[in-house]
Amino acid sequence: MRFLIKLFLVSFICVIAMFGALGSENEWPGLIVAISVWVWFIYSLSKPKVRNTDRTIRELERRNEELLRKLEQRGH
């Protein structure tokens, strides 16, 4: 769903920038905007997803154990 929203947004911005470039004397700002929006879109798709490494999993387990110890101490 996010992909489609990004795609429509990028397409809309690119069309407006291209029409602006076609209608002005200096077309470079519109072309730069259109190309940079597509580069941003491709970059956002190619970023690696955040994965839980062993270090983060161990850290979460340690926090859970500390929380359980504190809860257990309160109960006694």
N, C-alpha and C positions, 0 to 999 in steps of 0.2 A: 504494500500500500504506500509506504514511504517512497518507493522507487517511482511510482506513477505520479505522486504529488510533485516530487522533484523534477520529473521529466516534463510535466505540464508547465511548471513554473519556469524552468529553463527555456522551454520552447517559446513561451509567451514573452519573456524578457528578450530573447534573441530576435524574435519577429519585430518587436518594437524598436530595438536597436538597429536592425537592418533597414527598416523603413525610414528611421531617422537618418541613417547614413546615406540612403538613396536620395533623400530630399534636401540634403544640405550641401554646401559648397565643399566643406571639408568632411570627407566620409570616414577618416581614420578613427575618431573617437567612437563612433557607432560600431565599427568593425572590431575595435579593441574590446569593447564591452561584450559584443556577441561571442567573440572567441574566448575571452576570459571566463564567461559564464559556462561555456561548454567544457573548458579545461577544469573548472571547479567541479562540475557535475561528474566528469570522468574520474577526477581525483577522489571525490567522495565515495564513488563506487569501489575504487581500488584499495581503499584503506583496509588494513587487516582488522578483523573483529577482535574485541578484547576477550581474551580467554583467561580462564582461571588457571594460573600456574600453580605448581606445587607449593610455592612459597605462600601465595595468597590463601590456598586451601588450608595449609597448616596454621596460618594466622587466624583464620576463621574458626578452626577447630579449637585452638588455644583460647580464643575469646569465649567460645561456647562453654568450655570446661570451667573457665573462671566464673562465668555467670552462674553455672550450675552449682559450683562450690559456694558462692555467696548466697544463693537461694537456699541451699541445704543448711548453711550455718544459721540463717534467720529462722528456719523451722525448728531448730533445737533449742 
